[in-house]
Amino acid sequence: MGDEHVHDAHAILEHFKIQEGIFSDFYKMHERETLGAFIESLNGIKTLFELADRRFRCINERTPGGLHAAGPVILMDEEKGLKMLEKARADGIYSHAGCGAAGLAFAKLSEADRRFFVNSDNYGAFYAKAIAKKAGIPYKGHLQVEPHFHVARMAIYDGSGCFDNSIAKLKVVGLPPAFVISRRYHSESENAMIEASIAATIATGDHGFGGLIKADKTPFVLLVIGGRYSKEFSLSKLMTEAEEVAKGFKGKVIVDGFVAPF
């Protein structure tokens, strides 16, 4: 999620242009209602559903691999966060530098607590260690992220529970960087929809591509993955949730989807 760095407008534009070819194709296929079928047919698509680990990271595209929740889980009620980690069979948790979710949580602390922790990075690491201890899983460390702005023009709303956005895997298959919302492990759809909204807000705001994301021209893509044999996480159900999120962005977010290949 976001951070407080001053961003280089030239670098942001370069990252945007690098992805223009693939998103131009995505937009055309979305219009023809063939994007989902195209992604399902990509060579090596199954490799994106082979998790190397079940450690929780932020939804951030700069903290790839594993499973995901904003913070992670720092914005959730503690009981719900612990339930999510248990449901996902999490085997570890990370914090990361410049985490926007930690920043939001830090801002809600008392003045005395803010003085104690000094900054949101310290608080994010503290919270991750504390929740890991309560969940009985290891805290795996504080990740550094580069660049200091978000480069994803897409978010994955994952009903499969095992989508892996590792950079190497995405490159092999031919997909761009992406936020990931591990929808499968949220006990309530509302929490997952909030995270999808956070991802879109980041991408369309000062910590992402901002005004480069334009309605009807270069929208942010909210890509839903439905569970093949799951009514609870079916493509149609999750598409409805994602479309509800997209309504709040006045055309700057489009929704498409496909079914997990298993």
C-alpha positions in Angstrom: 0.0 0.0 0.0 1.0 3.7 -0.1 3.9 5.6 1.5 5.0 9.1 2.0 7.7 9.5 -0.7 7.6 12.2 -3.3 7.2 10.4 -6.6 9.0 10.8 -9.8 6.5 11.8 -12.5 8.7 10.6 -15.3 9.2 7.2 -13.6 5.5 6.8 -13.1 4.8 7.5 -16.8 7.5 5.1 -17.9 6.0 2.3 -15.8 2.5 3.1 -17.2 3.8 3.0 -20.8 5.6 -0.3 -20.2 2.2 -1.9 -19.6 0.3 -0.1 -22.3 0.6 -2.9 -24.9 -0.9 -5.6 -22.7 -3.7 -3.4 -21.3 -4.6 -2.1 -24.7 -5.2 -5.7 -25.7 -7.1 -6.4 -22.4 -9.4 -3.5 -23.0 -10.2 -4.7 -26.5 -10.9 -8.3 -25.3 -13.0 -6.9 -22.4 -15.2 -5.1 -24.9 -15.6 -8.3 -26.9 -16.2 -10.3 -23.7 -13.3 -12.6 -24.5 -10.7 -11.5 -21.8 -11.6 -14.3 -19.4 -11.4 -17.0 -22.0 -8.1 -15.6 -23.2 -6.5 -15.7 -19.7 -7.9 -19.2 -19.1 -6.1 -20.3 -22.3 -2.7 -18.8 -21.5 0.2 -21.2 -21.6 1.4 -22.1 -18.1 -1.7 -20.6 -16.4 -1.8 -23.5 -13.9 1.6 -22.4 -12.5 -0.1 -19.2 -11.2 -2.1 -21.5 -8.9 0.8 -23.3 -7.2 1.7 -21.3 -4.1 5.3 -21.5 -3.0 4.2 -20.7 0.6 1.2 -19.7 2.6 2.7 -16.6 4.2 0.6 -13.5 4.4 1.7 -10.3 2.7 -0.1 -7.0 2.0 -2.4 -6.8 -1.0 0.5 -4.7 -2.5 1.8 -5.8 -5.9 5.3 -5.0 -4.5 5.0 -7.8 -1.9 4.3 -10.7 -4.4 3.8 -14.3 -3.7 1.9 -16.1 -0.9 -1.4 -14.9 0.4 -2.7 -11.4 0.9 -4.6 -9.0 3.2 -4.2 -5.3 3.6 -1.6 -4.7 6.3 -1.7 -7.7 6.4 -4.9 -7.9 8.6 -4.0 -4.7 10.5 -7.2 -3.0 9.4 -9.4 -5.9 10.4 -11.0 -6.6 13.8 -8.4 -8.8 15.6 -10.8 -11.8 15.9 -11.6 -11.7 12.1 -7.9 -11.3 11.3 -7.0 -14.4 13.4 -9.9 -16.3 11.8 -8.6 -15.4 8.3 -5.1 -16.6 9.1 -6.5 -19.9 10.5 -8.9 -20.5 7.6 -6.0 -19.9 5.1 -3.7 -22.2 7.0 -1.2 -19.4 7.1 2.4 -20.4 7.8 3.9 -17.0 8.4 3.3 -13.2 8.1 5.3 -10.2 6.9 5.1 -6.5 7.4 6.5 -4.1 4.9 8.0 -0.6 4.5 5.7 2.3 3.8 2.5 0.3 4.3 -0.5 2.5 3.8 -2.7 0.1 5.9 -0.3 0.4 8.8 -0.4 4.2 8.3 -4.2 4.2 8.6 -4.0 2.1 11.7 -1.2 4.2 13.2 -3.3 7.4 12.7 -6.0 5.9 14.9 -3.7 5.3 17.8 -3.7 7.5 20.9 -1.2 10.3 20.8 0.9 8.5 23.5 1.0 5.3 21.4 2.0 7.3 18.3 4.9 8.8 20.3 5.9 5.4 21.5 6.0 3.7 18.1 7.4 6.9 16.4 6.1 5.9 12.9 3.8 3.6 11.1 6.6 1.3 9.9 7.4 0.5 13.5 3.8 0.0 14.4 3.2 -2.3 11.3 6.0 -4.5 12.3 4.9 -4.6 15.9 1.3 -5.5 14.9 2.5 -8.3 12.6 4.7 -9.8 15.3 1.8 -9.6 17.8 -0.8 -11.2 15.6 1.7 -13.9 14.4 2.3 -14.8 18.0 -1.5 -15.0 18.7 -2.0 -17.1 15.6 0.9 -19.4 16.4 2.8 -18.7 13.2 6.2 -17.1 12.6 6.7 -13.5 11.8 8.9 -13.6 8.7 10.3 -10.1 8.6 9.8 -6.5 7.4 9.9 -6.3 3.6 11.5 -3.4 1.7 9.6 -2.4 -1.4 10.6 -0.7 -4.7 9.7 1.5 -6.3 8.2 4.0 -3.9 4.9 4.1 -5.8 2.5 1.5 -7.0 2.9 0.1 -10.5 -0.2 -2.2 -10.8 -3.0 -1.4 -13.2 -4.9 -4.5 -12.1 -6.1 -6.2 -9.0 -6.9 -9.9 -8.7 -10.0 -10.7 -6.6 -9.2 -14.3 -5.9 -11.8 -16.9 -5.1 -9.5 -19.8 -5.7 -7.4 -19.1 -2.6 -4.1 -20.0 -4.3 -3.3 -17.4 -6.9 0.4 -16.6 -6.8 1.5 -13.1 -8.2 5.2 -13.9 -8.0 6.9 -11.7 -10.5 8.7 -14.6 -12.3 5.5 -16.5 -12.7 3.5 -13.5 -14.0 6.3 -12.9 -16.6 6.2 -16.5 -17.8 2.5 -16.5 -18.3 2.4 -12.9 -19.7 0.4 -11.1 -17.1 1.2 -7.7 -15.6 1.9 -6.8 -11.9 -1.3 -7.0 -9.8 -2.6 -6.4 -6.3 -4.2 -9.5 -4.8 -7.2 -9.8 -2.6 -7.4 -13.3 -1.1 -11.2 -13.3 -1.2 -11.4 -17.0 -0.4 -10.2 -16.5 3.1 -12.3 -13.5 4.1 -15.2 -14.6 6.3 -17.3 -11.7 5.1 -17.5 -10.3 1.6 -17.5 -6.7 2.9 -13.9 -7.0 4.1 -12.7 -8.3 0.7 -14.7 -5.6 -1.1 -13.1 -2.9 1.1 -9.6 -4.3 0.1 -10.6 -4.2 -3.6 -11.7 -0.6 -3.2 -8.4 0.2 -1.4 -6.4 -1.3 -4.3 -8.4 0.8 -6.9 -8.1 3.9 -4.8 -4.3 3.5 -4.6 -4.0 2.9 -8.4 -6.1 5.9 -9.3 -4.5 8.2 -6.6 -1.3 9.9 -5.7 0.5 6.6 -4.7 -0.3 5.0 -8.1 -0.9 6.2 -11.6 -3.4 8.9 -10.6 -4.8 10.8 -13.6 -3.3 8.4 -16.0 -6.1 6.0 -15.1 -9.0 7.4 -17.1 -12.6 6.2 -17.4 -13.4 4.5 -20.8 -9.8 4.9 -22.0 -7.3 3.4 -19.5 -9.3 2.0 -16.6 -8.0 0.0 -13.7 -8.9 -3.7 -14.2 -10.5 -5.7 -11.3 -10.0 -9.3 -12.5 -12.1 -11.9 -10.6 -11.1 -15.5 -10.3 -14.0 -17.8 -9.6 -13.6 -21.2 -7.9 -14.3 -23.9 -10.4 -16.2 -26.2 -8.0 -17.4 -23.7 -5.4 -20.8 -22.1 -5.2 -19.7 -19.8 -2.4 -16.8 -18.5 -4.5 -18.3 -18.9 -7.9 -17.3 -16.5 -10.7 -20.8 -15.0 -11.0 -21.1 -14.3 -7.2 -17.6 -12.7 -7.0 -18.2 -10.7 -10.2 -21.3 -9.2 -8.5 -19.2 -8.1 -5.5 -16.5 -6.7 -7.8 -19.0 -4.8 -9.9 -20.4 -3.2 -6.7 -16.9 -2.0 -5.9 -16.4 -0.6 -9.4 -19.6 1.5 -9.2 -17.8 3.9 -6.8 -15.1 4.8 -9.4 -17.2 6.3 -12.1 -15.9 4.2 -15.0 -12.2 4.2 -13.9 -12.6 0.6 -12.8 -13.7 -2.3 -15.1 -14.5 -5.8 -14.0 -13.8 -9.0 -15.8 -13.1 -12.6 -14.7 -12.2 -16.2 -15.4 -12.5 -19.5 -13.6 -9.5 -21.1 -11.8 -8.1 -24.0 -13.9 -8.7 -26.8 -11.3 
